[in-house]
Amino acid sequence: MKLEIEKFKKLINDCTDFILTTHINPDGDALGSEIALALYIKSKNKNPHIINYDATPKNYAFLENLFPISRFDAQIHNTIIKNTEVIILLDANQLERLREMSKPVKESHAIKVCIDHHLEPTDFADYYFVDEQSPATAEILFELLNTIEGKNFLNPAIATALYTAIMTDTGSFRYPRTDARVHSIIAELINAGADPVQIYEDIYECFSSEILKLLGLALSNIKLEHNGKVAYMVINREMLKATGTTEIDSESFIPYTMMIKGVQIGVLFTELENEIKISFRSKGNIEVNKLAKEFGGNGHKNAAGARVKTTNLENIVSSVLKSCKRYLT
């Protein structure tokens, strides 16, 4: 790992143009990690660019005040991706997670770096900084930059981005793997200028009435299966249309399925055009990443997801619930 870190440091020092990107439907860890690294690279008088396939969710829009993010446009960005020197993929370990961006990234002769904490990385990068035991990609990034620079890399903007990333991916510090090291890093970020109160308000206290109406509809239809060990919610296209919301607006809903006593697995089904998005959560040693893989997805032990190309919502719900039974204790 020490040799890899030295090579990464040399990349930053020797190269000028960098593209940073992440998975579709970017979350707090993805966005915060991208922005923190972009700010660090910029501080070295280099030219970082963040290009994402999907738009930044509204509750993370404040992060773009720290560093701009471009939404992928093939006509504009294919040539830029082709000609850049370094491409860094954060919080994702499979090019397929980039959708239409995957082709130009794969074909680019740029040096490719993967910084991630998900299971089973695919073979596409020249350098990997992967720790599957880490609760957030931002923790890996913090340790990487801390090894290279010491605390000198921190400033209020970078601290804000990293705090956002770690807080959101640890479920506000309550998910497994939120250990003493996480809290010590958080303390350093606060000391460097991250404002916990403001960041929490920006992310969690900015919902529109439309999002709350969608949440109300989802909660009103929550159901239990397998003797109360599985809770699931379904959001169909009619609900999205009636409330004027999109799939991104339901990103924070899945934890509600785990709030019912006795539930071991929570599932959220979101019906989209020509596909069903499935979000999984679990407790203890129930490996929902393996459950997600049955439907073409992946993720973490206790948090995973999948997307199935189908319009038959009823069949997918039935199939998933049937599969859930094998993972219960």
C-alpha positions as MATLAB code, in Angstrom:
seq = 'MKLEIEKFKKLINDCTDFILTTHINPDGDALGSEIALALYIKSKNKNPHIINYDATPKNYAFLENLFPISRFDAQIHNTIIKNTEVIILLDANQLERLREMSKPVKESHAIKVCIDHHLEPTDFADYYFVDEQSPATAEILFELLNTIEGKNFLNPAIATALYTAIMTDTGSFRYPRTDARVHSIIAELINAGADPVQIYEDIYECFSSEILKLLGLALSNIKLEHNGKVAYMVINREMLKATGTTEIDSESFIPYTMMIKGVQIGVLFTELENEIKISFRSKGNIEVNKLAKEFGGNGHKNAAGARVKTTNLENIVSSVLKSCKRYLT';
ca = [
       0.000    0.000    0.000;
       2.885    2.388    0.780;
       4.190    1.971   -2.770;
       0.729    2.625   -4.198;
       0.413    5.799   -2.135;
       3.765    7.026   -3.444;
       2.593    6.368   -6.998;
      -0.639    8.282   -6.339;
       1.364   11.193   -4.929;
       3.541   11.144   -8.054;
       0.404   11.195  -10.238;
      -0.814   14.331   -8.513;
       2.585   15.978   -8.823;
       3.345   14.957  -12.417;
      -0.028   15.254  -14.137;
      -2.116   18.329  -14.856;
      -5.592   17.295  -16.031;
      -7.833   15.104  -13.889;
     -11.407   13.885  -14.245;
     -13.255   12.680  -11.166;
     -16.496   10.752  -11.392;
     -18.768    8.398   -9.487;
     -21.771    6.098   -9.766;
     -25.244    6.926  -11.048;
     -27.569    8.587   -8.526;
     -24.648    9.950   -6.502;
     -25.029    9.968   -2.722;
     -23.304   11.994   -0.024;
     -20.219    9.795    0.141;
     -19.734    9.886   -3.614;
     -20.202   13.647   -3.931;
     -18.301   14.602   -0.798;
     -15.358   12.406   -1.769;
     -15.250   13.820   -5.300;
     -15.333   17.399   -4.106;
     -12.767   16.901   -1.348;
     -10.325   15.313   -3.783;
     -10.991   17.931   -6.474;
     -10.268   20.710   -3.979;
      -7.064   18.994   -2.910;
      -5.904   18.546   -6.515;
      -6.778   22.167   -7.286;
      -4.674   23.286   -4.312;
      -1.694   21.771   -6.151;
      -2.344   24.129   -9.079;
      -3.738   21.329  -11.242;
      -6.946   21.138  -13.303;
      -9.535   18.784  -11.799;
     -13.000   18.376  -13.318;
     -15.941   16.499  -11.837;
     -18.236   14.920  -14.420;
     -21.150   12.802  -13.216;
     -23.721   10.890  -15.209;
     -26.619   12.037  -13.014;
     -27.441   15.447  -11.588;
     -26.606   16.256   -7.983;
     -29.612   15.619   -5.698;
     -31.165   18.805   -4.357;
     -30.195   18.138   -0.747;
     -26.530   18.003   -1.755;
     -26.642   21.102   -3.959;
     -24.766   23.087   -1.295;
     -21.671   21.031   -2.084;
     -21.501   22.568   -5.552;
     -20.796   25.889   -3.848;
     -17.461   24.306   -2.893;
     -16.612   22.965   -6.350;
     -18.608   22.792   -9.614;
     -19.957   19.502  -10.949;
     -20.790   18.945  -14.611;
     -23.501   16.559  -15.746;
     -22.315   14.215  -18.457;
     -23.066   15.261  -22.022;
     -21.495   12.946  -24.585;
     -21.104   15.686  -27.208;
     -19.186   17.868  -24.777;
     -17.371   15.420  -22.517;
     -16.348   12.420  -24.641;
     -13.404   14.330  -26.095;
     -12.439   15.716  -22.680;
     -12.493   12.225  -21.167;
     -10.453   10.880  -24.083;
      -7.744   13.510  -23.721;
      -7.401   13.776  -19.952;
      -4.365   12.397  -18.157;
      -5.984   10.816  -15.100;
      -9.484    9.500  -14.383;
     -10.395    8.829  -10.754;
     -13.501    6.804   -9.935;
     -14.726    7.334   -6.383;
     -17.279    5.299   -4.405;
     -17.721    2.839   -7.261;
     -15.669   -0.110   -8.443;
     -17.371   -1.083  -11.702;
     -17.452    0.960  -14.885;
     -20.999   -0.258  -15.507;
     -22.055    1.999  -12.629;
     -21.310    4.964  -14.917;
     -23.967    4.025  -17.504;
     -23.194    5.765  -20.830;
     -20.049    7.303  -19.358;
     -18.478    3.857  -19.035;
     -17.578    3.564  -22.744;
     -15.495    6.768  -23.072;
     -13.877    6.126  -19.684;
     -12.950    2.581  -20.671;
     -11.603    3.671  -24.053;
      -9.587    6.574  -22.649;
      -5.831    6.067  -22.401;
      -5.790    8.040  -19.170;
      -4.326    6.515  -16.035;
      -7.266    5.183  -14.025;
      -7.580    5.178  -10.238;
     -10.289    3.563   -8.109;
     -10.969    4.755   -4.549;
     -13.801    2.761   -3.030;
     -15.185    0.624   -0.197;
     -17.597   -1.698   -2.002;
     -17.215   -5.428   -2.478;
     -15.787   -7.181   -5.539;
     -14.028   -4.484   -7.601;
     -13.693   -5.227  -11.302;
     -10.430   -5.046  -13.209;
     -10.326   -1.690  -14.991;
      -7.992    0.614  -13.049;
      -4.238    1.027  -12.857;
      -4.313    1.797   -9.140;
      -6.776    0.685   -6.477;
      -7.322    2.129   -3.031;
     -10.051   -0.186   -1.803;
     -10.982   -1.078    1.766;
     -14.162   -3.122    1.999;
     -14.162   -2.750    5.783;
     -14.260    1.030    5.644;
     -17.645    2.654    6.385;
     -17.153    5.302    3.696;
     -15.024    6.062    0.682;
     -14.303    9.430    2.280;
     -12.551    7.700    5.186;
     -10.223    5.970    2.710;
      -9.607    9.300    0.991;
      -8.908   11.019    4.312;
      -6.343    8.367    5.257;
      -4.747    8.581    1.806;
      -4.365   12.363    1.852;
      -3.385   12.348    5.512;
      -0.558    9.919    4.724;
       0.644   12.112    1.877;
       0.244   15.537    3.493;
      -0.417   15.133    7.192;
      -3.128   17.513    8.406;
      -1.895   20.166    5.982;
      -4.453   19.192    3.325;
      -7.441   20.144    5.479;
      -9.307   23.418    5.150;
     -12.962   24.291    5.869;
     -14.156   23.348    2.364;
     -12.414   19.966    2.242;
     -13.489   19.266    5.830;
     -17.112   20.061    4.939;
     -17.057   17.717    1.955;
     -15.479   14.851    3.893;
     -17.777   15.338    6.891;
     -20.800   15.224    4.588;
     -19.550   12.018    2.993;
     -18.794   10.173    6.219;
     -21.886   11.339    8.082;
     -24.268   10.250    5.341;
     -22.659    6.882    4.596;
     -22.590    5.944    8.286;
     -26.246    6.864    8.708;
     -25.318    9.781   10.972;
     -22.772    7.562   12.760;
     -25.098    4.691   13.639;
     -24.309    1.995   11.054;
     -21.904   -0.918   11.625;
     -18.196   -0.081   11.241;
     -18.715    3.347   12.779;
     -15.773    2.882   15.108;
     -13.487    5.057   17.222;
     -11.339    5.922   14.200;
     -14.363    7.351   12.393;
     -15.137    9.610   15.340;
     -11.514   10.720   15.629;
     -11.527   11.680   11.945;
     -14.798   13.542   12.431;
     -13.247   15.457   15.327;
     -10.391   16.529   13.063;
     -12.837   17.636   10.371;
     -14.801   19.724   12.865;
     -11.600   21.288   14.122;
     -10.710   22.096   10.506;
     -13.960   23.990    9.977;
     -16.778   21.528    9.202;
     -20.043   22.739   10.776;
     -22.112   19.682   11.871;
     -25.277   21.690   12.517;
     -25.271   23.473    9.172;
     -24.364   20.347    7.204;
     -27.177   18.360    8.825;
     -29.664   21.142    8.082;
     -28.508   21.382    4.459;
     -28.979   17.647    3.886;
     -31.895   16.574    6.057;
     -33.942   19.695    6.679;
     -34.462   20.858    3.119;
     -37.175   18.488    1.900;
     -39.977   19.891   -0.194;
     -43.614   19.272    0.661;
     -43.762   17.040   -2.425;
     -41.070   14.729   -1.031;
     -42.882   14.491    2.290;
     -46.104   13.635    0.470;
     -44.279   10.862   -1.374;
     -42.871    9.585    1.919;
     -46.364    9.605    3.365;
     -47.670    7.508    0.496;
     -44.793    5.046    0.832;
     -45.199    4.698    4.597;
     -48.948    4.251    4.319;
     -48.329    1.179    2.180;
     -45.506   -0.421    4.166;
     -46.002   -4.173    4.535;
     -44.505   -7.013    6.580;
     -43.670  -10.512    5.390;
     -42.133  -13.674    6.828;
     -43.495  -13.280   10.352;
     -42.563   -9.622   10.534;
     -38.900  -10.136    9.659;
     -39.120   -8.388    6.287;
     -40.575   -4.913    5.774;
     -41.013   -3.438    2.331;
     -42.380   -0.359    0.619;
     -43.362    0.151   -3.006;
     -43.195    3.448   -4.875;
     -44.820    3.203   -8.276;
     -44.760    5.631  -11.172;
     -48.231    6.911  -10.359;
     -47.041    7.996   -6.905;
     -44.065    9.817   -8.385;
     -46.281   11.547  -10.937;
     -48.958   12.488   -8.378;
     -46.405   14.136   -6.081;
     -44.202   15.648   -8.798;
     -41.135   13.791   -7.535;
     -38.381   11.613   -9.000;
     -36.459    8.539   -7.894;
     -33.742   10.689   -6.337;
     -36.314   12.135   -3.956;
     -36.863    8.701   -2.386;
     -33.176    7.993   -1.686;
     -33.585    8.548    2.073;
     -36.707    6.401    2.519;
     -35.223    2.913    2.905;
     -34.148    3.326    6.584;
     -37.806    3.594    7.577;
     -38.265   -0.087    6.786;
     -35.751   -0.953    9.514;
     -37.489    1.044   12.241;
     -40.061   -1.674   12.921;
     -39.127   -3.940   15.807;
     -38.176   -7.422   14.694;
     -37.409   -6.511   11.089;
     -34.195   -8.067    9.770;
     -34.422   -7.048    6.104;
     -35.900   -3.877    4.626;
     -36.659   -3.433    0.937;
     -37.738   -0.429   -1.115;
     -39.044   -0.982   -4.642;
     -39.153    2.039   -6.940;
     -40.862    1.647  -10.289;
     -39.147    3.596  -13.062;
     -39.518    3.646  -16.832;
     -38.595    0.156  -18.054;
     -36.836   -0.848  -14.827;
     -37.357   -1.468  -11.118;
     -34.905   -0.061   -8.612;
     -34.495   -2.171   -5.461;
     -32.837   -0.938   -2.262;
     -31.931   -3.374    0.519;
     -31.017   -2.916    4.180;
     -30.354   -5.505    6.875;
     -29.193   -6.009   10.432;
     -26.444   -8.149   11.917;
     -24.885  -10.827    9.750;
     -27.553  -10.867    7.038;
     -25.663  -10.239    3.793;
     -28.043   -8.357    1.568;
     -25.258   -7.760   -0.941;
     -25.605  -11.453   -1.821;
     -29.369  -11.016   -2.044;
     -28.871   -8.033   -4.353;
     -26.540  -10.061   -6.576;
     -29.404  -12.454   -7.296;
     -31.034   -9.532   -9.102;
     -27.948   -8.162  -10.822;
     -26.883   -5.761   -8.078;
     -24.322   -5.608   -5.284;
     -23.269   -3.382   -2.414;
     -22.341   -3.825    1.224;
     -23.182   -6.508    3.735;
     -25.998   -4.464    5.309;
     -26.815   -2.055    2.469;
     -27.135   -2.945   -1.194;
     -29.143   -2.321   -4.311;
     -30.103   -3.580   -7.742;
     -31.851   -2.468  -10.905;
     -33.904   -4.915  -12.929;
     -34.857   -4.193  -16.528;
     -38.555   -5.011  -16.427;
     -41.938   -3.339  -16.232;
     -43.516   -6.118  -14.175;
     -43.386   -4.642  -10.687;
     -45.606   -7.299   -9.126;
     -43.377  -10.162  -10.277;
     -40.212   -8.500   -8.999;
     -41.744   -7.820   -5.590;
     -42.850  -11.429   -5.348;
     -39.455  -12.800   -6.438;
     -37.486  -10.602   -4.057;
     -39.675  -11.401   -1.074;
     -39.344  -15.101   -1.834;
     -35.551  -14.785   -1.952;
     -35.466  -12.792    1.293;
     -36.674  -15.825    3.232;
     -33.403  -17.697    2.651;
     -31.392  -14.977    4.360;
     -33.436  -14.633    7.541;
     -32.280  -15.978   10.879;
];
